[in-house]
Amino acid sequence: MPILDITTYDGKQLRHKLKKETFTIGRSNDNNLTLSDKSVSRHHAEIKKTKEGYLLTDLGSYNGTKVNGKLLTQSVPLKHNDKIKIGLTILIFLVEKKDAVSQESPLILTTDSDYEKEHKEVLKSLSQSSAIDSKELLVSPVAIKTPKEAGISAPSEETQTELERSNKVLFVLYEISRQLNTIHDFRELLKRIMDLIFMVISADYGFLVLTGDETEDQLIPMVVKYRDNREKDSGKLKASQTLIHKVIHDKVAILTSNAMTDSRFNGAKSLFLQKIKSAICVPLWRKDKIIGVIQLDSIRFDNQFTQDDLELLKAIGSQMAMIIEQANLNEQIRQEEIMRSRLERFHSPQVIEMILKGSQETKDDIMEPKDLTATVLFTDIIGFTQLSEQSPPRETNLILNQYFSTMTDIIFSYGGTLDKYIGDGLMAVFGAPMEREDDAERAILAAKEMKRQLAVMMAKQDGHRKKFDIRIGINTGRMVAGNIGSPMRMDYTVIGDPVNIASRLESIAKPNQILIGEETYRAVKGKFKIKKIGPKKVKGKSAEIMVYEVV
C-alpha cells in the first residue's frame, strides 16, 4: 500500500496511507487529506488507483500541482519517491515493499520497558543554559602562550588541537547560517546541518526528530547520521523514546556519560541494544514550544561527551530552530510572489493588495467559485476586420497591443479585474473577486476614460485607415465568479445571465456609445448624465430589456 510522506510549510511531518482508491487533497475538510495552507485550493488534487498504478490529477487548482519540479498539465502515473508539491507542502510518494522498509525510515523509535535497572546518577539535566559563556568554547588568545613564553619552539599538540576545533566551530556556525540561502529543500537543509554537527562533535550516531501537529508525543524521524557508513549498512537505528520524551516533557537538555547505567532512563532497552556509552539530547525551540530534538550517541569508551559538547549542540540547536523558521518564512514569501505574479495579469494593484493583506477568510476563499453581485464591461473595436485587411499583420499587432495596453491600464486604475481578451475586444469585471459598493460607478468611469483615451490615440494615427471606434456595454447583477474550466486549464472568470446581457448591450451599441442595463442604471442613478434608450430586443432573450446610454 503506497504512503504519502508529507512535509508541511511549517516543517511538520506526517504520513498517510492511500487506503482508498480515490484519495483527494485540498484545503476543505471533506478531503481525505486536508492541508491548512492558504495557497492550496479547496479541492486541489487527487490520487486515483487504476489498473496501471496510481494516477495523480490536478483538480483545477489556482496555484497548480508540481511533480518532481514540473507543473502538472495532465494526469500522470506516480512512481516510488516522486516529489509532489501542493502549495507550500511537499509530499513524497512511497511504495511499500517488504524488502525496502529500511529505505523509508532509517530510525525506529522504540517504547522501552524496564531493563536491567540501575540507580547511578551520572550528570544532571540542564533546563537552562549554564553559566558557561559561548566564548569559552573558543580558544582564548590570552590563554595561549607564545613559543617564547612557553619556552618551546612550537605550539603544543594540545594547543594545535584546540585551535583546530575552534576553527571548525567558527566554520560550522558560519555554514549553518549560510545554508538558508543555498539550500531550499527542507530535508536537505536538515541533513546538511547534521553533517556540520558531526564535524565538531565526535559521535557514532546522531538523529533529528520533529514533533507532530497533534501532540508532542508524535515523533517524526527526519535525519539519521552515522560516523561510519559500515555501521549504517548493518540495519536500522533504534532510538529510545524514553530519552527523547524526557527532553520534551521536562523541557531540558540532557548529557550523560554512561547512558546504560543512568537511572533517569530506567534501563531503557534500546540504550543497551545500541551499546550507548554517552549521549547528548537537546530540544529545538520555536518560541515557547519544543518542535523537535537532536540526539548524538557514542558507543566508544574513550569518547565521552563533555559539557562543551553539550553547550555547542544547544547553541547549534537554537540557531537551527531559527533557520527552520526562516526557511518556512522564505517559502511563504516565494509562494506569495508566485501568487502576486499570477494576480497581476488580471487584477489591479489595489485589488492584489486587498487579496494579499485581507482577512484569513478572504485569502482562503478568494479564488473559489461563489455567488456575488458585480458589474461586467464588454468593449470591442468596430470594423476590426477591415482594419486588419488594410494594414500589414505586424502593424495591426502593434496597434492592437497599444490599444489593449491602454484599456487594461484604465481598468486597473479604477480597481477592475481583467477577465479576458476576446479577439479585438475585452471583458472586465468590477466587484470580483471582492465586491465594493461603487462597482457600477467605477465601471462607468472606466468606460468614459476609455472613450477619452481612444480619442487621444486616434488623433496620433497617420491616415484614416488606421483609425477606429469602439462600443461598450455594461451590466450589473448576481453571477458566479471563480476558477472555472477543466483540469487541463482553469481561468478566473464570471458567468451568469447579467454577463450575457452586458455582451448583448455591447453588440447593439453604436460607435463610441456606452450602453448600460437596468440594474446598472439603478446603482448609479443621479451620478451621471444618462439617457433612456428604451426597451430593446437582444439575441438570446425572449423578452425585451431596458437600455440606457451614458452621455
N, C-alpha and C positions, 0 to 999 in steps of 0.2 A: 504494500500500500504506500503510495507516494506521500511525501511530507513537504510542507512549506516551512522553511527556516526563515523566520521573519525578524528583521531589524527595523524598529520604528524610528521616526525622525529624532526622538529624544534618547536614542540608544537602548531602549528596552528590547528584550529578546523574548520571543515566544515561538512555539511550534504548533502546527495544525496538521492533522492527518486528513487526507482527502477521502473521507469515508463515503461521501455522496457522489453520484455520477455527475451531477451538475453542482459546482461549487462557486458561489458568487462572492465578489469582493467589492466593497464600497463603503461610503460613509453612513448610509442608512442602516438602522438596526435590524432590518429584515434580511440582511445579507448573512451568508454563512460565516464570513469574516468581516467584521466591522472595524474600520480604521478611522480613528478620531483625528483626521488630518484635513485641514481646510482646503488643500489642493487636490483632494480626492473627491470625485463626483459621487452622488448618492448611490448609483449603480454603475460602477466603474468598469469592471471586467468579470469574466467568468472562465473557469476551467472545467471542461466537459470531457468525460470519459467516452472514448469511441473505440471501435474495433482496432484502429491503428495506434491507439495510445491516448494520451491526454492532450486536449486541444485548448489553447489559450485564445480568447477573443476579447477585444476591447468593445465595451457596450456603448460606444459613442461618448466617451468621457471628454471633458473640456480640455484637460491637460495631457491627455493621451497616455499610452502604456508603452514602456520600453522593455525589450528583451535583449539582453547582452549588449546594451548601449544603443540599440536601433529602435526607432519609433515603429510601433506596430501598425501596419496598414491593412492587414488581413489576418485571419486566424492562422496560428502557427502551432505545430506539434512541439511539445516540450520534451527536452532531454535532461538527463541527470546533470545537476549542477548548473542549469540555466539560471541566469540572474534576471529577475523581473523587477522593474521599478515602477511603482504606482504612487504618484505624488512624491512625498519625501520618504516613503517606505521601501525597503529592499526586501524582496522575497527570493529565496533560493529554493528551486525545485529539486528535491532529492528523491531518488528511487530507492526504497528499502531493499537491501539484499542481505541474505543471511550471512554471506561471506564478506560483507562490506560494512558491517556495523561499526567497526573501529574507525572508518573514514568519516562517519557522521559526527561523532563526538569523541575526541581522544581522552576525555575526562569523565570518570564515573564518580558521582557524589554519593558516598555511602552513608547509611544510617547505622551508627555504631552501637553495639551493646557493650556491657561491661566485659572487659577482657584484661586479665592479669592486672587487677587494680593495684596501684602503688600509691604511696602517700608521701611523695617527696616534692616539696615546692622548690622550683629552680629559680625563676626570675619573675618578678611581679608584672602584672598587666599595666599598661600605661594608657589612661583615659585622656591624658593631655600631654602636650609636648613637655619634655623635661627641660631643665634649665640649661641644657647644653646649647650653646649658640651655634648656628649653622656654620659660622666661620671656623669653628673648631674642627670641622670636617676637612678643612683645607690645611695645608702645611703653612704655619706662620713663618714669615721671613726672619722674624726676630729669634725664633726658636732654633733656626738652622745656623750653626756656627760656620764661619768661613774656614777654608783649609788652614789658614794661618792660625786662627783662634783655636781650632781643634787640634792643632799640632800634627796634622796629617796632610798628605799630598793630594788627596782626592776625597770627595764625599763618601760617606759610608754606604754600604749596601742597603741598610735600613732607610737611610735618608733618601737614596735613589728610589726605593720602593714607594716611600711616602709621596715623593714628587710625582712619580708616575701615576699613582692613584689619584692625586689631586688634579692632574691634567685630565684624567679620564672623567672625573666628577664634573669638572667645568665643561668638558666636551658634551657629556650626556645631558646636562641641564640645558645647554645651548641647543642641542639637537632636538630635544623634546619640544622646545618652543618653536623650532623651525619646521617641524613635521606638519604643523597645521596648514602651512602654505604650500606644501609639496605633495601631501597625501590627502585625497578627498574621500577615499573609501574608508568607512568606519572601522571595519575589521582589520584592514591593512595598517591603519594608524595604531590600533592597539597592539598588533603583532610587532610593529617596529619599535614601539616604546618598550615592550618586554625584552626585545633583543638588546636595547640600550641598557636596561637594568642589569642584564647579565654581564655587561662589560665592566661594571664597577662593583658588583656583588657576586662573589663566587658561590653559586648554588648548583645543586644537581637537578632539581626540578623547580618549576615555577608555573603558576597559572593565575588567570584573572577570571573572576566570575562576576556577573551583574545580577542584581535583584530584579524580580519580575514586576509587572504592573499591579497585580492584585495584592501581593503581600511580600514582605521582606524574606519570608521563608522559601519563596520560589527563587531558586538559584539557576542561572543560565550560564554554562561554561562558554567563554569567549575565546581565550587563548591558552594554549599549553606550550610550555617551553622546556626543552631538555638541554643539559650541558653536553651530553654525548649522544649522537644520533643512534649509536648501537643500543643504548638504553631505550630510545624511542621505539625501535623496532621490536622490542620484547613484548609489547602489548599495551593495554590501556593503563592509564594512571588512575589509581583510586584515591580520591581525596576525602578527608574526614569532614563531614558536616558538623561534627562536634566543635572543632576548632573554628570553623567559619561562622557558625551560629553564635558562638561566644563573642566573637569580634563584633558581629552585627547587633546582637541583643544588648550586650553590655557596653556597646559603643567605645571599644578600647582597641588599642594596637597591642599585639602580643609578641613577645620574644621569649623563646625557651631554648635552653642549651641541651636539654635531653627530653624530647617530646614523649618518648615511650614511658618515661617514669614521672612525668609531670602530672600531679594529682588533679590539676584543673581540668584535664581532659578525660578523666575517669577510665583510663586504659583504653582509649579509642582503638578499635580493632585495626582500622586501616593504617594507623600510625605504626603498628607492629608489622603489618604486611609490607609496608613500604620501607621499613627499617629506618625511619626518620630519626636522626640523632639531634638535629637542631632545626628550628623553624621560625620564620617571621611571617606574621599575617597583619596587614594594615587595612583600614577601611578607606573607601573612596567616598568623599562627601559631596553632596550638592546642597548647599546652604545647610539646613539642619537635618538633612536626611541622608542616610547611607545608601548609595546606589550600587555598591559592589565592594569586592575586596581583592587585594593582591596578596598571594602567598608564595614564599620561597622556602624550599626544603633542602636540607643537606643530610646525606647518609654517611658522610665521612667523619671518622672520629677526630681527625686532625683539621677539620674545617667547621669550627663553631662560629655562629653569627655573633656579632658584637653589638654594643649599644650604638656605635657609629653606623653600623649597617641598618639598624632599626630607624635611626633618625633620618638617614639618607632616603630610605624607602618611603618613609612618611612624607618627606619633602617632595619626592617624585610623585607620590600618590596624590598630594594636594594639587600639584601642577597638572597632573594627568586629568583630574576631575575638571579643572578649569578649561583644559584643552578640549575635552569631550563636550563641555557646554558650549565652547566657542565654535566647535565643529558643527554642532547642531544649529547654532545661530547662523553660521555661514551658509549652511544648506538651505535654511529658510529664506535667507536673502537671495540666494541664487534662484530659488523657485519663485520668489516674488518678482524678480527681474524677468523671468520667463513669462510669468503671467502678465506683467506690465507690457512687455513687447507684443504679446498677443492682443491685449486690450487696445493698444494704441492704434491698431488697424481699423477699429470700429468705433471707439468711444473717444469723447473729448477728454482733455486733461483733467477737467473738473470732475467728470463722471468717474474717471480712473481713480482719482484721489478719494472720492466718496466710497468706491468699492474697497480699496486697499486699507483705508483708515476707518471704515464703517464699523458697525457693531458686529458681534460674533454671528448673529442671525443673518445679517446682510452678507457676510463673507461666505457663510455656509450655503446660502440659497440663491446667490446672485445669478448663476447661470442655469439653474434648474427650471424646467417649464412651469409657468404659473400664470394665472389669470390676473390681468391688470387693465387699467384704463390708460390709454396712450393716444398720441396723435401721430399719424403717418403722413409723410410728404413724399409725393412722386413728382419727378420732373424729367423731361427729356427734350432733345433737340428736334425742332421741326425741320423736315426736309433733309435729314442727315444723309439719306441715300443719294440724293442729288449732289450734296456737298462732297461726298466721298468719290463720286464718279468724276467730278470736275477737278479734283486735286490728286496728286500722287499719293500712294499709300503712306509713305513716311511723313509727308506734310500733314495728311489727315490725322495720323497718330499723334503728332506734336500738338495739333490744335485740340484734339480730344483730351490729351493729358493735361494741357494747360487749363482747359475748362473744368475737368474733374478736380484738379488740384484746388482751384479757386472755390468751387462749390463745396468741397469737403471741408476746407478751412472755415467757411461760413457756418456749416452745420456744427462743427466742433465749437466755434466761438459762441454759439447760442446753446451749448450744452446738449446737442443732439447726438444720436448714435447712427453711424453709417451702417445701414443694413446690407446693401449690396449695390454693385454697378450692374445695370441691365442694358447691355449694348451701348446705345448712346444716351441712356438715362440712368437715373439712380433713385434709390429708395432710402429714406431716412426716417428715424423714429425718435419722437420726443416723449419720454416717460418710461422707457425701457433701457436698461434693466431696473431703474428705480423711478417711481412716479414722483412728480412735483406738481404743485398747484397751478403753475403757469406754463405747463407743457404746450397747450394750444397757442398761447400768446407767443412763446418763443419760436414755435414753428412758423407762424405768420411773419414775425420779424425776420427770420432767416430767409423766407421766400421773397420778401421785399428787398432784402440785401442782395439776394441772387440776381434780381432784375437790375439793380443798380450796377453791380459789378459786371454783369453781362454787357451793359451799355458801354462801360469803360473798355472792356475787351474788344468789342466790335469797333469802337472808334479808332483803335490802334491797328486794325486789319487793313491790308492793302487789297483793294479790289472788291467788287461786290460778291464774287463767288465764294469768298472766304467768310462772309458774314452769315449769321443765322439767328433765329429766335428760339425761345423755349416756351414751354407751357408747364403749369404747376397745378397739382391737385392735392388738397389737404382734407383729411377726415379724422374724427375722433370717436372712440368707442371702446368697448370691452373686447379684449383679444388675448390670445395665448402667446407668451414670449418665453424663449429659452433655446437651448441647443436642440435642433431638430434635424433629422436626416437618417442615415444608415450607419452601421458600424464602420463602413469604409470612409465615410465623410460626414461630418457634422458641421452645421453652421448656426450661429446665433441669429434668430430672426423672429418675426411676429406673424401670426396667422389669424384669420377671422374675417367675418363679413365687413367690418369697418375698413380693413386693409383693401379688400376688393373694391369697395366704393371709392376710396381715395384714388386707386388706379383708374377707375372709370371716369372720375372727375377730371383727372389729368388728360385723358384721351379726348374729352369733348371741349377742353379749353382752347381758346383762340390764342394766336401768337402773343407771348408775354402777358398772358392773363393768369391770375391766381383765383382758382375756384375752391370753395370750401363747402363742407356738408353742414347739415342741420346742427349736429352736436358741437362741432367746432364753433359755429356761429353763436350758440348759446353760451359757450365758455368765454368768448371774447367780446360779447355784445357791449357796445359803448366804448371800447378801447381803440377801435379802428374805424375808418370810414368804409362801410360795407354796403354794397348794392345788392338788392334781392333780384335774382335772375328768374326764379320761379321753378315749378316742378319740371323735371326732365326725365325722359326715359333713357336708361343706360343699359348696356349689354349685361345680361346675367341677372337682371332684377325684373320681376313680374310687375311690380308697382313703380310708379314714378318716385323720384327722390327730389327733395327741395334743395336748390342750388343757390349759393351766394357768391358774389365776387368781391375781393378785396381791391379797393381802388386807391 
